Amino acid sequence: MSKRNRKQDRYSHNTLGALISTMVFLGMAVWLFLEALSLAELAPPLQVGGLFFSSFLCFLGALRLVIAKAWYQHRNGGDR
């Protein structure tokens, strides 16, 4: 594999593993959010806040490839 192909592969995340981990992050974000909503009246506020925060972090994990691409484009001066 040439250097050019390796560089392109480095930023290409269209693999089955990336899709599976993205779906798991998204599924966990939804589940944690719904769990926090269901416990909002019953559990201590710190526990509910922790569930909402964990849900938000899982959602960011699901968007990690989009965030990385945007960050890479920002660092390299726009869309190339």
C-alpha positions in Angstrom: 0.0 0.0 0.0 1.4 3.3 -1.0 1.8 6.3 1.4 -1.0 8.1 -0.4 -3.5 5.3 0.2 -2.5 4.9 3.8 -3.2 8.6 4.4 -6.6 8.4 2.8 -7.4 5.3 4.8 -6.4 7.1 8.0 -9.3 9.6 7.6 -11.8 7.2 6.1 -13.9 5.5 8.8 -16.4 3.7 6.6 -15.9 0.4 8.2 -18.3 -2.1 9.8 -16.5 -1.6 13.2 -17.0 2.1 13.1 -20.7 1.7 12.2 -21.2 -0.8 15.0 -19.5 1.4 17.7 -21.4 4.4 16.5 -24.7 2.6 16.8 -23.8 1.3 20.3 -22.9 4.9 21.4 -26.2 6.1 20.0 -28.2 3.3 21.6 -26.6 3.9 25.0 -27.2 7.7 24.7 -30.9 7.1 24.1 -31.2 4.4 26.8 -29.4 6.6 29.4 -31.6 9.6 28.5 -34.8 7.6 28.8 -33.6 6.1 32.1 -32.8 9.6 33.5 -36.3 10.8 32.5 -37.9 7.8 34.2 -36.0 8.4 37.4 -36.3 12.2 37.4 -38.9 12.2 40.2 -37.7 9.1 42.1 -33.9 9.3 42.3 -31.6 11.8 43.9 -30.8 14.8 41.6 -27.1 14.0 41.4 -27.9 10.5 40.1 -30.3 11.9 37.5 -27.8 14.6 36.5 -25.1 11.9 36.1 -27.4 9.9 33.8 -28.1 13.0 31.7 -24.4 13.8 31.5 -23.5 10.2 30.6 -26.2 10.3 27.9 -24.7 13.5 26.5 -21.2 12.0 26.4 -22.4 8.9 24.7 -24.1 11.1 22.1 -20.8 12.9 21.5 -19.2 9.5 21.2 -21.7 8.7 18.4 -20.7 11.9 16.7 -16.9 11.4 17.2 -16.2 10.9 13.5 -18.2 14.0 12.5 -16.4 16.0 15.2 -13.0 14.7 14.1 -13.7 15.5 10.5 -14.8 19.1 11.4 -11.8 19.6 13.6 -9.4 18.3 10.9 -11.0 20.7 8.3 -10.8 23.6 10.8 -7.2 22.9 11.6 -6.2 22.7 7.9 -7.9 25.9 6.8 -11.3 24.9 5.4 -12.7 22.3 3.1 -10.0 20.6 1.1 
